[in-house]
Amino acid sequence: MCSSCGFPSAPGHWTEAGATTPGDRMRARLRRAQAATVLLRPFGLSARDDGAVPGVQLSSAFGATEIVPDFDAVWSAAARMAGKPIDPLSDRFLGDR
């Protein structure tokens, strides 16, 4: 448990499957945050996971920040911050298939 924020340490995300070293897991976390930021940018939001703070830090262009425990919680927190639903699996993000 983080003494600063009270979030328990997460066991890992499914995208870290196969990561065998702490460096591999950290790179996977950074890639997830980068991908989330690309999806959230049109809503004026960004995601950050620096490994120093448990969870993911969501920030708005206006300075509001929220720390969520894991990537499963990113989308509902982002929708709350943006004031509208955000579906990362919508056609808007996936394009024509």
Backbone hydrogen bonds, N-H to C=O, Kabsch-Sander energy under -0.5 kcal/mol:
donor,donor_aa,acceptor,acceptor_aa,energy
2,C,7,F,-2.6
6,G,2,C,-2.0
16,E,13,H,-2.3
17,A,14,W,-1.6
19,A,16,E,-2.7
20,T,18,G,-0.5
25,R,21,T,-2.1
26,M,22,P,-2.4
27,R,23,G,-2.4
28,A,24,D,-2.0
29,R,25,R,-2.1
30,L,26,M,-2.4
31,R,27,R,-2.3
32,R,28,A,-2.2
33,A,29,R,-2.1
34,Q,30,L,-2.2
35,A,31,R,-2.5
36,A,32,R,-2.6
37,T,33,A,-2.2
38,V,34,Q,-1.8
39,L,35,A,-1.8
40,L,36,A,-2.3
41,R,37,T,-2.0
43,F,40,L,-1.9
44,G,41,R,-2.2
45,L,40,L,-1.7
46,S,59,S,-2.1
48,R,57,Q,-1.7
56,V,68,V,-2.6
57,Q,48,R,-3.2
58,L,56,V,-0.7
58,L,66,E,-3.3
59,S,46,S,-2.4
60,S,64,A,-2.6
61,A,44,G,-1.6
63,G,60,S,-1.6
66,E,58,L,-2.5
68,V,56,V,-2.9
68,V,66,E,-0.6
73,A,70,D,-1.0
74,V,71,F,-0.5
75,W,71,F,-0.6
77,A,73,A,-1.9
78,A,74,V,-2.8
79,A,75,W,-2.1
80,R,76,S,-2.0
81,M,77,A,-2.4
82,A,78,A,-2.7
83,G,79,A,-1.6
84,K,79,A,-1.1
90,S,87,D,-2.0
93,F,90,S,-1.0
94,L,90,S,-2.3
95,G,91,D,-2.6
